[in-house]
Amino acid sequence: MKKLAVLFVTVFLATFGFAQKTVYVDTDYLLSKIPAYKEAQQQIDELTKNWQSEIEEQRTTLDNLYKQYQVDKVLLSNDMKAKREQEILDKEKELKELQKKRFGTNGDRMKKEEELIKPIQDEIFNAIKELASSQGYAFVIDAASSAYTVLYSDPKFDISDDILRKLGYIK
C-alpha cells in the first residue's frame, strides 16, 4: 500500500515535470539501521517503564488512602473528614504533577528524546540535504508515514514570490 502511494506521488510529480528530480526515503528504515538510535530508544523505554512504575505506586497509595477514608468515614469527626479529604486531594494533585513532569509536553520523556534522538535525526536530515544538493534532487519525500513529508526541497523550485507577484503584493 505504501509503495502504491509513493508510486502515485511520483506519477503526480512526473505529470508536472519533476519525476527525475524527486526521490523518497523511509526514515523509519534508516533509523532501524542505526545502532545509536536503537540504544537511545532502549534507554527511553527503560526510563519510561521506571516512570510509569513510579506513577503507579503513587496511584496505588492514593487508592489505598481513599479506600481507608471510605472505611473510616463514619467514625471521623467533621474536622478529621476535612483533613483526610484534603490529604486525598493533595495526593491527587501530586500524582497529576508527576504525570505532567514525566510525560507532559515539556516533560522528562520529551527532554530525553530531544537529548538522545534529535541529534540522530539531525544527522540523517543533514545527510539527506547534502545528498539531495549534490545529486540535483528537487524534492526528497519521507515515505515512512501515511502522510508524506517533504524532507528537502530545492529553493529554486519555490514559487512563493511568483504567487505574491501575481497577487500584486510584491513587484
Backbone as a printed PyTorch tensor [residue, N CA C, xyz], in Angstrom:
tensor([[[  0.8290,  -1.1890,   0.0000],
         [  0.0000,   0.0000,   0.0000],
         [  0.8760,   1.2570,   0.0000]],

        [[  1.9090,   1.2430,   0.8380],
         [  2.7980,   2.3940,   0.9280],
         [  3.5070,   2.6270,  -0.4060]],

        [[  3.9470,   1.5200,  -1.0340],
         [  4.6480,   1.6540,  -2.3130],
         [  3.7140,   2.1730,  -3.4020]],

        [[  2.4410,   1.7820,  -3.3050],
         [  1.4580,   2.2810,  -4.2520],
         [  1.2770,   3.7850,  -4.0940]],

        [[  1.2540,   4.2460,  -2.8460],
         [  1.1050,   5.6790,  -2.5880],
         [  2.3340,   6.4450,  -3.0720]],

        [[  3.5280,   5.8860,  -2.8580],
         [  4.7540,   6.5310,  -3.3410],
         [  4.7210,   6.5990,  -4.8590]],

        [[  4.2750,   5.5110,  -5.4850],
         [  4.1550,   5.4970,  -6.9350],
         [  3.1810,   6.5760,  -7.3970]],

        [[  2.0630,   6.7040,  -6.7010],
         [  1.0760,   7.7400,  -7.0400],
         [  1.6870,   9.1330,  -6.9520]],

        [[  2.4070,   9.4020,  -5.8600],
         [  3.0320,  10.7150,  -5.6840],
         [  4.0570,  10.9490,  -6.7970]],

        [[  4.8390,   9.9300,  -7.1220],
         [  5.8430,  10.0550,  -8.1770],
         [  5.1910,  10.3290,  -9.5290]],

        [[  4.1130,   9.6010,  -9.8420],
         [  3.3970,   9.8260, -11.1070],
         [  2.8130,  11.2270, -11.1340]],

        [[  2.2520,  11.6590, -10.0040],
         [  1.6920,  13.0090,  -9.9130],
         [  2.7630,  14.0530, -10.2000]],

        [[  3.9270,  13.8730,  -9.5770],
         [  5.0140,  14.8300,  -9.7970],
         [  5.5620,  14.7340, -11.2170]],

        [[  5.5420,  13.5310, -11.7980],
         [  6.0150,  13.3610, -13.1770],
         [  5.1400,  14.1500, -14.1360]],

        [[  3.8740,  14.2360, -13.8410],
         [  2.9410,  14.9920, -14.6610],
         [  3.3740,  16.4510, -14.7530]],

        [[  3.9860,  16.9390, -13.6970],
         [  4.4140,  18.3290, -13.6640],
         [  5.9060,  18.4830, -13.9780]],

        [[  6.5350,  17.4270, -14.4670],
         [  7.9150,  17.5060, -14.9090],
         [  8.9570,  17.3480, -13.8150]],

        [[  8.5940,  16.8400, -12.6510],
         [  9.5570,  16.7190, -11.5650],
         [ 10.0610,  15.2950, -11.3480]],

        [[  9.6340,  14.3290, -12.1240],
         [  9.9050,  12.9190, -11.8340],
         [ 11.3860,  12.6240, -11.6710]],

        [[ 12.2180,  13.1240, -12.5580],
         [ 13.6440,  12.8340, -12.4660],
         [ 14.3110,  13.5630, -11.3110]],

        [[ 13.6190,  14.4750, -10.6740],
         [ 14.1950,  15.2600,  -9.5890],
         [ 13.6040,  14.9110,  -8.2290]],

        [[ 12.7100,  13.9480,  -8.1610],
         [ 12.0450,  13.6020,  -6.9140],
         [ 12.4490,  12.1990,  -6.4840]],

        [[ 12.8420,  12.0820,  -5.2170],
         [ 13.1980,  10.7860,  -4.6450],
         [ 12.5050,  10.6620,  -3.2950]],

        [[ 12.5300,   9.4710,  -2.7420],
         [ 11.9620,   9.3120,  -1.4040],
         [ 12.8860,   8.4770,  -0.5350]],

        [[ 12.7410,   8.6490,   0.7700],
         [ 13.4500,   7.8330,   1.7510],
         [ 12.4230,   7.3390,   2.7660]],

        [[ 12.7940,   6.3020,   3.4730],
         [ 11.9690,   5.7830,   4.5500],
         [ 12.7540,   5.9920,   5.8390]],

        [[ 12.4250,   7.0430,   6.5830],
         [ 13.2010,   7.3700,   7.7770],
         [ 13.0700,   6.2970,   8.8570]],

        [[ 11.9370,   5.6060,   8.9010],
         [ 11.8130,   4.5000,   9.8610],
         [ 12.8570,   3.4220,   9.5560]],

        [[ 13.0220,   3.1240,   8.2960],
         [ 14.0230,   2.1440,   7.8760],
         [ 15.4330,   2.6330,   8.2290]],

        [[ 15.7050,   3.9050,   7.9250],
         [ 17.0260,   4.4600,   8.2440],
         [ 17.3160,   4.3530,   9.7350]],

        [[ 16.3510,   4.7710,  10.5470],
         [ 16.5410,   4.7320,  11.9990],
         [ 16.7440,   3.3040,  12.5020]],

        [[ 16.0320,   2.3520,  11.8960],
         [ 16.1510,   0.9600,  12.3420],
         [ 17.5380,   0.3880,  12.0690]],

        [[ 18.2900,   0.9950,  11.1760],
         [ 19.6270,   0.5090,  10.8190],
         [ 20.7420,   1.2440,  11.5720]],

        [[ 20.3760,   2.1810,  12.4380],
         [ 21.3760,   2.9730,  13.1640],
         [ 21.4320,   2.4840,  14.6070]],

        [[ 22.5420,   1.8440,  15.0000],
         [ 22.6530,   1.2930,  16.3610],
         [ 22.4450,   2.3450,  17.4620]],

        [[ 22.9370,   3.5450,  17.2610],
         [ 22.7850,   4.5980,  18.2850],
         [ 21.3130,   4.9120,  18.5320]],

        [[ 20.4950,   4.8240,  17.4900],
         [ 19.0620,   5.0700,  17.6520],
         [ 18.4250,   3.9630,  18.4850]],

        [[ 18.8010,   2.7240,  18.1900],
         [ 18.2510,   1.5970,  18.9520],
         [ 18.6260,   1.7210,  20.4270]],

        [[ 19.8700,   2.1000,  20.7050],
         [ 20.3190,   2.2770,  22.0880],
         [ 19.5500,   3.4070,  22.7650]],

        [[ 19.3850,   4.5080,  22.0590],
         [ 18.6560,   5.6490,  22.6090],
         [ 17.2140,   5.2550,  22.9150]],

        [[ 16.6030,   4.5260,  21.9890],
         [ 15.2180,   4.1030,  22.1780],
         [ 15.0950,   3.1600,  23.3710]],

        [[ 16.0770,   2.2780,  23.5480],
         [ 16.0700,   1.3690,  24.6980],
         [ 16.1910,   2.1430,  26.0080]],

        [[ 17.0620,   3.1540,  26.0220],
         [ 17.2060,   3.9900,  27.2260],
         [ 15.8940,   4.6850,  27.5550]],

        [[ 15.2600,   5.2340,  26.5500],
         [ 13.9940,   5.9500,  26.7570],
         [ 12.9130,   4.9810,  27.2250]],

        [[ 12.8750,   3.7950,  26.6260],
         [ 11.8850,   2.7930,  27.0340],
         [ 12.0770,   2.3840,  28.4890]],

        [[ 13.3280,   2.2050,  28.8950],
         [ 13.6230,   1.8190,  30.2840],
         [ 13.2210,   2.9330,  31.2560]],

        [[ 13.5610,   4.1630,  30.9150],
         [ 13.1610,   5.2960,  31.7600],
         [ 11.6430,   5.4010,  31.8420]],

        [[ 10.9880,   5.2130,  30.7130],
         [  9.5290,   5.2800,  30.6710],
         [  8.9200,   4.2340,  31.5870]],

        [[  9.4600,   3.0250,  31.5400],
         [  8.9510,   1.9550,  32.3940],
         [  9.1200,   2.3260,  33.8720]],

        [[ 10.2890,   2.8710,  34.2180],
         [ 10.5400,   3.2810,  35.6030],
         [  9.5910,   4.3960,  36.0410]],

        [[  9.3860,   5.3670,  35.1540],
         [  8.4940,   6.4850,  35.4850],
         [  7.0520,   6.0020,  35.6260]],

        [[  6.6490,   5.0700,  34.7710],
         [  5.2920,   4.5320,  34.8780],
         [  5.1160,   3.7690,  36.1890]],

        [[  6.1510,   3.0530,  36.6230],
         [  6.0870,   2.3560,  37.9130],
         [  5.9650,   3.3510,  39.0580]],

        [[  6.7250,   4.4170,  38.9780],
         [  6.6680,   5.4740,  39.9970],
         [  5.2610,   6.0590,  40.0940]],

        [[  4.6550,   6.3170,  38.9370],
         [  3.2920,   6.8550,  38.9030],
         [  2.2980,   5.8340,  39.4300]],

        [[  2.4950,   4.5870,  39.0570],
         [  1.5860,   3.5300,  39.5170],
         [  1.6560,   3.3580,  41.0320]],

        [[  2.8440,   3.4860,  41.5970],
         [  2.9860,   3.4220,  43.0580],
         [  2.1930,   4.5310,  43.7340]],

        [[  2.3180,   5.7340,  43.1900],
         [  1.5650,   6.8520,  43.7740],
         [  0.0600,   6.6490,  43.6040]],

        [[ -0.3340,   6.0930,  42.4660],
         [ -1.7610,   5.8380,  42.2380],
         [ -2.2830,   4.8020,  43.2460]],

        [[ -1.4900,   3.7840,  43.5100],
         [ -1.8650,   2.7640,  44.4910],
         [ -1.9760,   3.3710,  45.8890]],

        [[ -1.0220,   4.2180,  46.2510],
         [ -1.0660,   4.9050,  47.5460],
         [ -2.3260,   5.7490,  47.6550]],

        [[ -2.6410,   6.4660,  46.5990],
         [ -3.8440,   7.3050,  46.5820],
         [ -5.0980,   6.4460,  46.7180]],

        [[ -5.1640,   5.3490,  45.9700],
         [ -6.3210,   4.4510,  46.0580],
         [ -6.4930,   3.9000,  47.4700]],

        [[ -5.3770,   3.5230,  48.0800],
         [ -5.4330,   2.9980,  49.4470],
         [ -5.9060,   4.0580,  50.4380]],

        [[ -5.4240,   5.2940,  50.2510],
         [ -5.8890,   6.3870,  51.1160],
         [ -7.3960,   6.5740,  50.9890]],

        [[ -7.8730,   6.5520,  49.7520],
         [ -9.3010,   6.7610,  49.5100],
         [-10.1340,   5.6150,  50.1080]],

        [[ -9.6810,   4.3830,  49.8920],
         [-10.4130,   3.2290,  50.4360],
         [-10.4410,   3.2710,  51.9640]],

        [[ -9.3100,   3.6180,  52.5580],
         [ -9.2600,   3.7030,  54.0200],
         [-10.1700,   4.8190,  54.5240]],

        [[-10.2090,   5.9040,  53.7870],
         [-11.0910,   7.0120,  54.1590],
         [-12.5540,   6.5630,  54.1160]],

        [[-12.9190,   5.8180,  53.0790],
         [-14.2930,   5.3290,  52.9580],
         [-14.6620,   4.4310,  54.1380]],

        [[-13.7180,   3.6140,  54.5820],
         [-13.9590,   2.7180,  55.7170],
         [-14.1070,   3.5240,  57.0140]],

        [[-13.2290,   4.5060,  57.2010],
         [-13.1830,   5.2670,  58.4520],
         [-14.1930,   6.4210,  58.5080]],

        [[-14.7450,   6.7830,  57.3890],
         [-15.5700,   7.9900,  57.2640],
         [-16.6580,   8.1040,  58.3360]],

        [[-17.3670,   7.0360,  58.6150],
         [-18.4860,   7.0990,  59.5730],
         [-17.9880,   7.3520,  60.9950]],

        [[-16.7300,   7.0590,  61.2580],
         [-16.1890,   7.2230,  62.6070],
         [-15.4820,   8.5660,  62.8140]],

        [[-15.2730,   9.3120,  61.7290],
         [-14.4800,  10.5430,  61.8190],
         [-15.3460,  11.7580,  62.1270]],

        [[-14.7360,  12.6890,  62.8500],
         [-15.4040,  13.9710,  63.0880],
         [-15.3420,  14.7790,  61.7920]],

        [[-16.0980,  15.8470,  61.7300],
         [-16.1080,  16.6940,  60.5290],
         [-14.7200,  17.2580,  60.2410]],

        [[-14.0060,  17.6550,  61.2830],
         [-12.6540,  18.1840,  61.0930],
         [-11.7190,  17.1160,  60.5260]],

        [[-11.8220,  15.8990,  61.0740],
         [-10.9820,  14.8020,  60.5950],
         [-11.3270,  14.4150,  59.1530]],

        [[-12.6300,  14.4530,  58.8320],
         [-13.0500,  14.1700,  57.4450],
         [-12.4260,  15.1890,  56.4980]],

        [[-12.5370,  16.4580,  56.8800],
         [-11.9970,  17.5290,  56.0390],
         [-10.4860,  17.3570,  55.8620]],

        [[ -9.8030,  16.9970,  56.9440],
         [ -8.3430,  16.8080,  56.8850],
         [ -7.9870,  15.6460,  55.9470]],

        [[ -8.6780,  14.5490,  56.0590],
         [ -8.3990,  13.3710,  55.2230],
         [ -8.7490,  13.6510,  53.7610]],

        [[ -9.8710,  14.3530,  53.5460],
         [-10.2500,  14.7020,  52.1740],
         [ -9.1930,  15.6040,  51.5440]],

        [[ -8.6820,  16.5440,  52.3220],
         [ -7.6360,  17.4320,  51.8150],
         [ -6.3590,  16.6460,  51.4970]],

        [[ -6.0400,  15.6770,  52.3370],
         [ -4.8800,  14.8220,  52.1160],
         [ -5.0330,  14.0620,  50.7880]],

        [[ -6.2300,  13.5490,  50.5420],
         [ -6.5030,  12.8310,  49.2860],
         [ -6.3810,  13.7780,  48.0930]],

        [[ -6.9480,  14.9710,  48.2200],
         [ -6.8490,  15.9600,  47.1330],
         [ -5.3960,  16.3400,  46.8670]],

        [[ -4.6140,  16.5020,  47.9250],
         [ -3.2030,  16.8370,  47.7580],
         [ -2.4480,  15.7180,  47.0350]],

        [[ -2.7580,  14.4730,  47.3970],
         [ -2.1190,  13.3260,  46.7360],
         [ -2.5240,  13.2490,  45.2590]],

        [[ -3.7850,  13.5440,  44.9580],
         [ -4.2450,  13.5620,  43.5580],
         [ -3.4780,  14.6260,  42.7750]],

        [[ -3.3180,  15.7850,  43.3800],
         [ -2.5920,  16.8760,  42.7300],
         [ -1.1300,  16.4720,  42.5020]],

        [[ -0.5180,  15.8550,  43.4950],
         [  0.8590,  15.3640,  43.3740],
         [  0.9940,  14.3840,  42.2100]],

        [[  0.0370,  13.4830,  42.1240],
         [  0.0480,  12.4810,  41.0650],
         [ -0.0530,  13.1480,  39.6890]],

        [[ -0.9620,  14.0900,  39.5470],
         [ -1.1160,  14.7920,  38.2620],
         [  0.1470,  15.5640,  37.9110]],

        [[  0.7620,  16.1890,  38.9000],
         [  2.0030,  16.9360,  38.6560],
         [  3.1320,  16.0000,  38.2360]],

        [[  3.2050,  14.8430,  38.8690],
         [  4.2250,  13.8590,  38.4950],
         [  4.0130,  13.3640,  37.0680]],

        [[  2.7520,  13.0870,  36.7070],
         [  2.4650,  12.6460,  35.3330],
         [  2.8730,  13.7200,  34.3330]],

        [[  2.5590,  14.9580,  34.6500],
         [  2.9170,  16.0730,  33.7600],
         [  4.4390,  16.2180,  33.6790]],

        [[  5.1090,  16.0990,  34.8280],
         [  6.5690,  16.2300,  34.8700],
         [  7.2340,  15.1490,  34.0220]],

        [[  6.7280,  13.9450,  34.0960],
         [  7.3510,  12.8370,  33.3780],
         [  6.9410,  12.7670,  31.9080]],

        [[  5.6330,  12.9660,  31.6410],
         [  5.1250,  12.7140,  30.2820],
         [  4.4500,  13.9120,  29.6300]],

        [[  4.5170,  15.0730,  30.2400],
         [  3.8860,  16.2650,  29.6790],
         [  4.6270,  16.7930,  28.4620]],

        [[  4.1090,  17.8560,  27.9090],
         [  4.6790,  18.4570,  26.6990],
         [  6.1580,  18.7960,  26.8660]],

        [[  6.5210,  19.3360,  28.0020],
         [  7.9260,  19.6440,  28.2770],
         [  8.4710,  18.7290,  29.3720]],

        [[  7.9500,  17.5270,  29.4190],
         [  8.3020,  16.5890,  30.4720],
         [  9.6400,  15.8990,  30.2490]],

        [[  9.9750,  15.0790,  31.2250],
         [ 11.2580,  14.3770,  31.2100],
         [ 11.4230,  13.4890,  29.9760]],

        [[ 10.3360,  12.8420,  29.5470],
         [ 10.4410,  11.9700,  28.3650],
         [ 10.7650,  12.7830,  27.1120]],

        [[ 10.0800,  13.8970,  26.9470],
         [ 10.3390,  14.7420,  25.7700],
         [ 11.7730,  15.2790,  25.7930]],

        [[ 12.2310,  15.6650,  26.9730],
         [ 13.5940,  16.1840,  27.1010],
         [ 14.6170,  15.0950,  26.7630]],

        [[ 14.3470,  13.8730,  27.2160],
         [ 15.2610,  12.7600,  26.9420],
         [ 15.2730,  12.4450,  25.4480]],

        [[ 14.1130,  12.4790,  24.8110],
         [ 14.0650,  12.2500,  23.3630],
         [ 14.8390,  13.3410,  22.6350]],

        [[ 14.6650,  14.5660,  23.0890],
         [ 15.3840,  15.6980,  22.4870],
         [ 16.9030,  15.4860,  22.6310]],

        [[ 17.3110,  15.0250,  23.7950],
         [ 18.7270,  14.8220,  24.0760],
         [ 19.3180,  13.6510,  23.2890]],

        [[ 18.5910,  12.5450,  23.2070],
         [ 19.1550,  11.3230,  22.6290],
         [ 18.8100,  11.1040,  21.1580]],

        [[ 17.6060,  11.4480,  20.7530],
         [ 17.1490,  11.0970,  19.4040],
         [ 17.3110,  12.2360,  18.4000]],

        [[ 17.0980,  13.4630,  18.8450],
         [ 17.1800,  14.5870,  17.9130],
         [ 18.5340,  14.6830,  17.1980]],

        [[ 19.6680,  14.4700,  17.8960],
         [ 20.9480,  14.5200,  17.1630],
         [ 21.0380,  13.4860,  16.0340]],

        [[ 20.4680,  12.3310,  16.2430],
         [ 20.4700,  11.2950,  15.2060],
         [ 19.5870,  11.7320,  14.0370]],

        [[ 18.4080,  12.2820,  14.3470],
         [ 17.5170,  12.7760,  13.2940],
         [ 18.1720,  13.9240,  12.5300]],

        [[ 18.8660,  14.8090,  13.2400],
         [ 19.5650,  15.9180,  12.5790],
         [ 20.6590,  15.4050,  11.6440]],

        [[ 21.3610,  14.3720,  12.0930],
         [ 22.4050,  13.7750,  11.2690],
         [ 21.8080,  13.2130,   9.9740]],

        [[ 20.6850,  12.5310,  10.0860],
         [ 20.0020,  11.9930,   8.9070],
         [ 19.5500,  13.1260,   7.9900]],

        [[ 18.9260,  14.1470,   8.5820],
         [ 18.4320,  15.2670,   7.7740],
         [ 19.5840,  15.9520,   7.0280]],

        [[ 20.7140,  16.1620,   7.7130],
         [ 21.8590,  16.8050,   7.0610],
         [ 22.4040,  15.9500,   5.9250]],

        [[ 22.4420,  14.6360,   6.1270],
         [ 22.9070,  13.7390,   5.0610],
         [ 21.9560,  13.7910,   3.8670]],

        [[ 20.6590,  13.8370,   4.1490],
         [ 19.6650,  13.9360,   3.0630],
         [ 19.8600,  15.2410,   2.2960]],

        [[ 20.0220,  16.3220,   3.0310],
         [ 20.1910,  17.6390,   2.4000],
         [ 21.4490,  17.6760,   1.5290]],

        [[ 22.5660,  17.1510,   2.0590],
         [ 23.8190,  17.1360,   1.2950],
         [ 23.6960,  16.2690,   0.0510]],

        [[ 23.1250,  15.0830,   0.2090],
         [ 22.9750,  14.1800,  -0.9250],
         [ 22.0350,  14.7790,  -1.9750]],

        [[ 20.9460,  15.3510,  -1.5270],
         [ 19.9820,  15.9440,  -2.4630],
         [ 20.6140,  17.0910,  -3.2480]],

        [[ 21.3610,  17.9360,  -2.5520],
         [ 22.0290,  19.0520,  -3.2360],
         [ 23.0530,  18.5420,  -4.2390]],

        [[ 23.8690,  17.5850,  -3.8310],
         [ 24.9310,  17.1020,  -4.7140],
         [ 24.3870,  16.3220,  -5.9080]],

        [[ 23.2420,  15.6530,  -5.7330],
         [ 22.6560,  14.8590,  -6.8090],
         [ 21.6530,  15.6510,  -7.6430]],

        [[ 21.3470,  16.8640,  -7.2400],
         [ 20.4300,  17.7060,  -8.0060],
         [ 18.9700,  17.3280,  -7.8480]],

        [[ 18.6060,  16.7520,  -6.7110],
         [ 17.2100,  16.3990,  -6.4690],
         [ 16.4190,  17.6510,  -6.1040]],

        [[ 15.2350,  17.7530,  -6.6620],
         [ 14.3690,  18.8840,  -6.3390],
         [ 13.6610,  18.6580,  -5.0150]],

        [[ 13.2300,  17.4150,  -4.7810],
         [ 12.4770,  17.0880,  -3.5740],
         [ 12.9010,  15.7280,  -3.0390]],

        [[ 12.9230,  15.6330,  -1.7200],
         [ 13.1060,  14.3440,  -1.0550],
         [ 11.9040,  14.1830,  -0.1410]],

        [[ 11.1680,  13.1000,  -0.3580],
         [  9.9320,  12.8420,   0.3820],
         [ 10.1720,  11.7000,   1.3580]],

        [[  9.6330,  11.8430,   2.5690],
         [  9.7190,  10.7700,   3.5620],
         [  8.4940,   9.8770,   3.4020]],

        [[  8.7300,   8.6210,   3.0810],
         [  7.6410,   7.6660,   2.8660],
         [  7.3840,   6.8140,   4.1040]],

        [[  7.9140,   7.2330,   5.2650],
         [  7.8050,   6.4250,   6.4740],
         [  6.4050,   6.4340,   7.0700]],

        [[  5.6570,   7.4750,   6.8540],
         [  4.3170,   7.5350,   7.4400],
         [  3.2840,   7.6630,   6.3340]],

        [[  2.0250,   7.5880,   6.7220],
         [  0.9660,   7.6760,   5.7180],
         [  0.8430,   9.0830,   5.1550]],

        [[  1.2180,  10.0860,   5.9370],
         [  1.2190,  11.4680,   5.4480],
         [  2.6460,  11.7800,   4.9990]],

        [[  2.8480,  11.8640,   3.7160],
         [  4.1870,  12.0850,   3.1910],
         [  4.6750,  13.4630,   3.5900]],

        [[  5.9480,  13.5150,   3.9640],
         [  6.5530,  14.7560,   4.3990],
         [  7.7040,  15.0750,   3.4570]],

        [[  7.7820,  16.3180,   3.0380],
         [  8.9000,  16.7420,   2.2160],
         [ 10.0480,  17.0640,   3.1710]],

        [[ 11.1340,  16.3020,   3.0700],
         [ 12.2910,  16.4960,   3.9410],
         [ 13.2550,  17.5250,   3.3750]],

        [[ 13.2470,  17.6450,   2.0620],
         [ 14.1440,  18.5920,   1.4040],
         [ 13.4580,  19.1080,   0.1560]],

        [[ 13.6140,  20.3820,  -0.0830],
         [ 13.1590,  20.9500,  -1.3540],
         [ 14.1800,  21.9830,  -1.7950]],

        [[ 14.5150,  21.9140,  -3.0520],
         [ 15.4760,  22.8450,  -3.6250],
         [ 14.8090,  24.2200,  -3.7160]],

        [[ 15.4320,  25.2470,  -3.1590],
         [ 14.8210,  26.5850,  -3.1690],
         [ 14.5090,  27.1260,  -4.5660]],

        [[ 15.2070,  26.6260,  -5.5860],
         [ 14.9380,  27.1410,  -6.9310],
         [ 13.5400,  26.7280,  -7.4270]],

        [[ 12.9140,  25.7650,  -6.7450],
         [ 11.5650,  25.3520,  -7.1280],
         [ 10.4880,  26.0400,  -6.2840]],

        [[ 10.8910,  26.9710,  -5.4380],
         [  9.9470,  27.7120,  -4.6030],
         [  9.3210,  28.8300,  -5.4380]],

        [[  8.0280,  28.7740,  -5.6340],
         [  7.3400,  29.7810,  -6.4500],
         [  6.5200,  30.7480,  -5.5840]],

        [[  6.8260,  30.8200,  -4.2930],
         [  6.0700,  31.6810,  -3.3860],
         [  6.0940,  33.1380,  -3.8330]],

        [[  7.2840,  33.6610,  -4.1890],
         [  7.3700,  35.0530,  -4.6390],
         [  6.6040,  35.2670,  -5.9420]],

        [[  6.6220,  34.2550,  -6.8230],
         [  5.8570,  34.3580,  -8.0730],
         [  4.3630,  34.5070,  -7.7740]],

        [[  3.8810,  33.7590,  -6.8020],
         [  2.4660,  33.8440,  -6.4200],
         [  2.1580,  35.2230,  -5.8570]],

        [[  3.0530,  35.7250,  -4.9840],
         [  2.8490,  37.0630,  -4.4000],
         [  2.8720,  38.1340,  -5.4920]],

        [[  3.7630,  37.9830,  -6.5030],
         [  3.7870,  38.9270,  -7.6260],
         [  2.4750,  38.8820,  -8.3930]],

        [[  1.9940,  37.6700,  -8.6520],
         [  0.7370,  37.5020,  -9.3870],
         [ -0.4220,  38.1370,  -8.6290]],

        [[ -0.3750,  38.0340,  -7.3080],
         [ -1.4360,  38.6210,  -6.4800],
         [ -1.2440,  40.1210,  -6.2740]],

        [[ -0.0770,  40.6430,  -6.6940],
         [  0.1770,  42.0660,  -6.5970],
         [  0.7430,  42.5250,  -5.2650]],

        [[  1.2620,  41.6220,  -4.4760],
         [  1.8130,  42.0150,  -3.1630],
         [  3.3000,  42.3910,  -3.2350]],

        [[  4.0030,  41.9070,  -4.2550],
         [  5.3850,  42.3360,  -4.4930],
         [  5.5510,  42.5560,  -5.9690]],

        [[  6.5340,  43.3610,  -6.3020],
         [  6.7700,  43.6770,  -7.7260],
         [  7.9620,  42.9500,  -8.2550]]])
